[in-house]
Amino acid sequence: MNVFRILSACACALLLGACARQIVITPDLAKLEGGGVASLKKTVGLYVPPEDKARQVTTAGGGGDKVSYFPYRDLETGVYRMLINVFEKVVVMKSPTDSDAFRRDGVTLVVTPTIATDSSSDSLLRWPPTSFSVRLTCAVSDAAGKVVTQPTVEGVGKATLSEIIADVSVAGKRASQDALGKMQRALLDAPELRR
Amino acid sequence: MLAPTYTASLENTDRLIRAGLAPARVGAFSAQAPARNDSISVRGKTMTPAQGSYAAYLADAISQELQLARVLSPAADSEISGVLLKNDMDAAGTGVIEARFLVRNGGRVLFDKIKAVEHRWQASYLDAIPRAQQEYAVLVRKLVTDLFNDPEFTAALK
């Protein structure tokens, strides 16, 4: 009987452990500074497809566990905040061909982000990731849909054991922050956007 | 543990920009029992806000939303203030928040309403505490979104 109870407890623990743990990788927007660089005199639209906003991904955590999160939902406000630092005006678009945005708001370029993530942990005992990466691509296209430029950057975030105990999402937040900062520089430096 | 950092939502930003609001400032936010203002306990673990109180957390959330929509101005005539009336959550996956919001301009009260929302999520035994921690920001965003969706609120800020 005791053996049966022990085996049942182990099975329950394995089942619970197999569930992906929810984290949120939204960076602290207050840390997304403009850097005092003059913004580009353009009005851009930000378009995040609804299917991307709803996309939940699962990547590795520590101790054989997994973490789950919504990269687009967590990062879209950060992307908007970053674009405000780069362009004079940023408009949220309902579709990439939102004629209202082009006509009424004067949008000349549309920014569509693509996000790929990965995570890992060097801890065997704690499930939150200690290492995180966010690969961010921003496709900038004109009103005709032609891609003008498409920079890709990779943000990385690391965290110590004591940090992940205080905040299970900290490595992901740092990677997001790093990616947005790098993308801001990439867009400001893109010669195609200065024409 | 600390309450999660609040992040403004794009939907709210877009809504505020399109509403054509005049600049506004965020005034005093206080709390009244039974609202938990200093800390919330989730299965024996205490969650405290970095702002010092949950009333200040709510004020900060509204400031962030207004700032992202570029309508926050400390010198504005319109002032948004509030009183936190309910604020609690549990490890089973339920959070409640209720607040009275006021908009004043030149001594006149243009808006005075109580808003309340409830938020539920699926909590598993193993990650109930960090999950509750994350969901607090969602709970507050629901309340703020409910406020911004009120046409009388946006009319008071024009």
Boltz contact constraints between the chains, C-beta under 6 A:
constraints:
  - contact:
      token1: [A, 16]
      token2: [B, 126]
      max_distance: 6.0
  - contact:
      token1: [A, 19]
      token2: [B, 124]
      max_distance: 6.0
  - contact:
      token1: [A, 21]
      token2: [B, 127]
      max_distance: 6.0
  - contact:
      token1: [A, 22]
      token2: [B, 131]
      max_distance: 6.0
  - contact:
      token1: [A, 24]
      token2: [B, 134]
      max_distance: 6.0
  - contact:
      token1: [A, 26]
      token2: [B, 7]
      max_distance: 6.0
  - contact:
      token1: [A, 28]
      token2: [B, 5]
      max_distance: 6.0
  - contact:
      token1: [A, 76]
      token2: [B, 10]
      max_distance: 6.0
  - contact:
      token1: [A, 77]
      token2: [B, 7]
      max_distance: 6.0
  - contact:
      token1: [A, 77]
      token2: [B, 8]
      max_distance: 6.0
  - contact:
      token1: [A, 77]
      token2: [B, 10]
      max_distance: 6.0
  - contact:
      token1: [A, 80]
      token2: [B, 10]
      max_distance: 6.0
  - contact:
      token1: [A, 92]
      token2: [B, 10]
      max_distance: 6.0
  - contact:
      token1: [A, 92]
      token2: [B, 14]
      max_distance: 6.0
  - contact:
      token1: [A, 168]
      token2: [B, 130]
      max_distance: 6.0
